[in-house]
């Protein structure tokens, strides 16, 4: 089933969070960040200025997309449209917010809850032996966003994480008004998230303005095109689950 949500409709779920490992807020978009369950999960994290979330890991494949502010994930600087991928039980971080804070969408094909912090007793022992642990980072290259969407004459696309045999990839599309979103037809992948970062995406799931997310499981297809002012959209593709 295709699922869709935007920031305006999601904002009622916003919760302030203050604990020893995080200060800021969390807004649920798809499902809830508080329950581990089958099915897609998406939520917006708004981390307070200068706050550092300690290094940790999760139990599921995960993408994060920075949508506002800046900072760093580990040694990698992040800014809007930076993409980070982490495989299950891959330690990453710390997530360091800059002077304006940092906000990022957390996206999972299968729900998870909480985090296992590497500095806390028992966390490292929780890691299973034999898992493939990795993280990937991607960001738009200079120049691709110089032209306003409303002024685009032809579509633009750029790989942020290059496509792999297991299906993992992250790609940025910028389309002029009415242009169809043409996606590759990989047979092997674990589902896709579409993150609309500017303009409007019109699809079989409805209209999606900026800061909307659409989850499409691997067995479904999203037929979509740019709205009247064009669209900028990230397409994040999970590796085939079980890899």
Order of alpha helices (4+ residues) and beta strands (2+ residues): beta-alpha-beta-beta-beta-beta-beta-beta-beta-beta-beta-beta-alpha-beta-beta-beta-beta-beta-beta-beta
